[in-house]
Amino acid sequence: MTAPAPAPAPAPAQGPGLRASARIVAVADGRGGTALPVLDGGGPFALRRLRSPGVEARVCLVGAMSAPLGGDALALSAEVEDGAVLHFSTTAATIALPGRTGEPATYDVYIRVGDGAVLRWLPEPLISAHGGELRMTTRIELAPTARLVFREEQILGRAGERPGRLTARLTVRRAGRPLYDQELSYGPGVPGWDGGAVLGGHRAAGQLLVVDPAFGAAPVAPRVLGPTAVVAPLAGPAAVVSAVAPDGLQLRTVLETGLLGMDIGR
């Protein structure tokens, strides 16, 4: 079991921006299901439990207001205790918009998954709107026998507009050791972000990370999914699908194609 860690406090807001946080705690209920003793959110975070047969609990985030805007500081944490199974989704894309002050927004996500627990983290895309600036960090701590499916999709600009500036870092640790650490930056002021070595003119980028102890005995084989997408095994019982695409629909299709054949058991 991994040691419990406190939910992240929102980073200091700059200017008059919004400060808001939300927390999810999932535990095995002792009857073959998963309970949600903590489901709490404020500001733009409206968390709803959905009906779900079987062992897993399903939580959906409903956006209660436009956020993040420039200067906002948001934080979301999810703790999946030993033996629990949680499926997380959102009802719509998150749009990073400019604020009145011109300051960047921050959005910090902290996730902890215990032994024998399963988390499927499958939100809708993040859209970086023109004039906005967002710095997003996601930290994931996994116990040795935890299983994870984590999807991250970024759309650069709404239809017909240039993107804002987006920096997103994903850090994953398993059994206290680094498993995956990647930072991506796009938009105005980022050298070469739209060149052939990064996006090559595409406007959607994403990754889908799968961690399963079963991969230790049967590693995922590398696969090329097309000219701009690949499945790559990691140095651990994990694999990642990485892709860029012209739009969000094509990005989702290629990520789901890469997931086929390696999704963790239910």
ABEGO torsion letter per residue (X at the ends): XBBBBBBBBBBBBBEABBBBBBBBBBBBAGAGBBBBABBBBBEABBBBBBBBBEABBBBBBBBABBOBBBGBBBBBBBBBBBGBBBBBBBABBBBBBBBAAGBBBBBBBBBBBBBGBBBBBBBBBBBBBBGBBBBBBBBBBBBAABBBBBBBBBBBEBBGBBBBBBBBBBBBBBGGBBABBBBBBBEBGBBGAABAABAGGBABBBBBBBBBAAAAABBBBBBBAEAABBBBBBBEBBBBBBBBBABAAAAAAAAAAAABGABBBX
